[in-house]
Amino acid sequence: MEAALDLSVISPKSQKAADFFRDLVSEILPDLLGHVEGVSNQDRADRVKQALQNISRTYRCKLGNTDTWSRSEWDNAANRCAYVFLYYMHHCHMVYVALQPLLEKSLSHVVQRWRQMKYLQVCCIGGGPGPDLVGLTKFLRDTDVVPVGMLKCSVIDAFPSWKTTWDAIREKLPDPFPVNYFRCDLVRDTAIEPDVLDIIRRVDLVTLVKCFSAVAAFMRDDPRRSSVFQAILRELKPGAVVLYIDNEKNQETWQCFSEITRMAGLDVLHEWHGKPVIPSGEDSAIIQNYSSALELRPMQSCVVSVVLLRKNRPTLSLVRTTDPNKPAVVTHPGVPSRNPYLETRLFNQPDTNAMHVNGHLQVEWPYRKLSKQQQQSTGIYAGGDNIIVNGLPSQK
Ligand SMILES: C[S@@+](CC[C@H](N)C(=O)[O-])C[C@H]1O[C@@H](n2cnc3c(N)ncnc32)[C@H](O)[C@@H]1O
């Protein structure tokens, strides 16, 4: 592997990108303030100020907890406005710099693959108001990796009300591209809606920006709550790339993420740990006014891990579908399945190639010869190198 690119180095392009993000936030803040309930602008600003205090307190000290306020309430417009003011520029810029390694020779295979596609399907998990997409599209415009018009984007989030914020932001962007929002709660749901599953199975680039830390504590307290997240990563097709950016400080969170990605057949392409700083520039009058009214400045830097991963192997699916139009039920990897043979032979062998194809679990099975008795008890029937299992238990 080449030496990791230092993502904290500020180039003229990243300086210009920062100015672009700064201008964008200046333009959208008045619209977002307009979404906040209140009898006057002062009243609305007071609500945003209160929201800012709660959010910054939450993110500073309580993200590791699972009590109610450790999870901000994004259905509230004041909270959403406060979030955009505080984090949006910095998050857009982090994504912009985090994608720079794709321009390195060692990762040119990723770009070459994308260039052969008709569309580039992007999914932001926990994407909220979409700084992932703004950072990505600025990167694409600046580098000509692929045209922005090639993107088909989805945001999967527990709070689809972020779409209202995105709709205001989208209007200020130079070129339109389709973005759909879908609800999925990574730690409370036990099934995945068919439209979400469909997106996950097609996606070429997944962004996970400051999302895993919002859910990791729930997974740590109860490992079953990681099942949906694990199931999602296992459904990714080989070749899919994942961009992970999150707070670096918590070793436990990182270990949990690494273990899940390993089991999901993802390998690290590029890894960097450090403190990206948004290049300084002149704050617009709007940002200055907001900063003095809200008594806080937008975030400029934070210590993070930036990791690009690639799905290299298809992996055993954790979802069960009996009807493709109904939610797919997620199985926790540790829970005994209805098929004990599959459970012991497949779930414990992450390297066994298996994937759902049109609702069928298709397994590349290292042991080609199963006895008749094994075939009957497992429902697995060998067919050449592949074994097709129609659901669990299976019929051929
Ligand atoms: C810190 S924000 C990151 C948003 C965006 N990616 C960014 O970089 O600004 C965390 C996001 O995770 C979402 N989120 C929180 N808990 C979630 C859960 N249980 N399932 C899915 N999304 C969740 C929030 O709604 C929010 O959009």
Ligand as a Chemical Component Dictionary entry (heavy atoms), coordinates in Angstrom:
data_LIG
# 
_chem_comp.id                   LIG 
_chem_comp.type                 NON-POLYMER 
_chem_comp.pdbx_formal_charge   0 
_chem_comp.three_letter_code    LIG 
# 
loop_
_chem_comp_atom.comp_id 
_chem_comp_atom.atom_id 
_chem_comp_atom.alt_atom_id 
_chem_comp_atom.type_symbol 
_chem_comp_atom.charge 
_chem_comp_atom.model_Cartn_x 
_chem_comp_atom.model_Cartn_y 
_chem_comp_atom.model_Cartn_z 
_chem_comp_atom.pdbx_ordinal 
LIG C1  C1  C 0  -24.050 13.476 13.126 1  
LIG S1  S1  S 1  -25.340 13.273 11.993 2  
LIG C2  C2  C 0  -24.449 13.024 10.455 3  
LIG C3  C3  C 0  -25.220 13.519 9.294  4  
LIG C4  C4  C 0  -24.381 13.681 8.030  5  
LIG N1  N1  N 0  -23.862 12.425 7.557  6  
LIG C5  C5  C 0  -23.270 14.657 8.275  7  
LIG O1  O1  O 0  -22.131 14.311 8.039  8  
LIG O2  O2  O -1 -23.533 15.761 8.722  9  
LIG C6  C6  C 0  -25.941 11.659 12.380 10 
LIG C7  C7  C 0  -27.044 11.216 11.448 11 
LIG O3  O3  O 0  -27.439 9.908  11.818 12 
LIG C8  C8  C 0  -28.851 9.837  11.849 13 
LIG N2  N2  N 0  -29.212 8.817  12.820 14 
LIG C9  C9  C 0  -29.154 8.885  14.167 15 
LIG N3  N3  N 0  -29.559 7.742  14.728 16 
LIG C10 C10 C 0  -29.879 6.908  13.686 17 
LIG C11 C11 C 0  -30.363 5.583  13.603 18 
LIG N4  N4  N 0  -30.632 4.881  14.704 19 
LIG N5  N5  N 0  -30.593 5.046  12.389 20 
LIG C12 C12 C 0  -30.354 5.764  11.261 21 
LIG N6  N6  N 0  -29.892 7.030  11.279 22 
LIG C13 C13 C 0  -29.654 7.596  12.473 23 
LIG C14 C14 C 0  -29.310 11.223 12.244 24 
LIG O4  O4  O 0  -30.638 11.496 11.856 25 
LIG C15 C15 C 0  -28.294 12.075 11.518 26 
LIG O5  O5  O 0  -28.723 12.360 10.220 27 
# 
loop_
_chem_comp_bond.comp_id 
_chem_comp_bond.atom_id_1 
_chem_comp_bond.atom_id_2 
_chem_comp_bond.value_order 
_chem_comp_bond.pdbx_ordinal 
LIG C1  S1  SING 1  
LIG S1  C2  SING 2  
LIG S1  C6  SING 3  
LIG C2  C3  SING 4  
LIG C3  C4  SING 5  
LIG C4  N1  SING 6  
LIG C4  C5  SING 7  
LIG C5  O1  DOUB 8  
LIG C5  O2  SING 9  
LIG C6  C7  SING 10 
LIG C7  O3  SING 11 
LIG C7  C15 SING 12 
LIG O3  C8  SING 13 
LIG C8  N2  SING 14 
LIG C8  C14 SING 15 
LIG N2  C9  SING 16 
LIG N2  C13 SING 17 
LIG C9  N3  DOUB 18 
LIG N3  C10 SING 19 
LIG C10 C11 SING 20 
LIG C10 C13 DOUB 21 
LIG C11 N4  SING 22 
LIG C11 N5  DOUB 23 
LIG N5  C12 SING 24 
LIG C12 N6  DOUB 25 
LIG N6  C13 SING 26 
LIG C14 O4  SING 27 
LIG C14 C15 SING 28 
LIG C15 O5  SING 29 
# 
